[in-house]
Amino acid sequence: MLEAFKQYEVREGSVLHYQQLYPFLQERYPHYKDVQKEAEHHLTKEGYVNPAPDGLMLTQVGHDHVWGGEGR
């Protein structure tokens, strides 16, 4: 799922909207709703994302993981 943040160029403090995320997951996982729920829980627990009303907001920790310290 973190690949989606990079594909859509989501940076720290920005939101990856569910309307972008669902097609991304559908392409890669036949049971994307189960994958999405488990991944979202894991990424939130690890501090990579915070839930937002319309998607997932990338945290500083998540940004550093996705972008490897590339510019903010």
Buried (B, 14 or more C-beta within 10 A) or exposed (E): BBEBBEEEEBBBEBBBBBEBBBEBBEEEBEEBEEBBEEBBEEBBEEEBBBEBEEBBBBBEBBBBBBBEEEEE
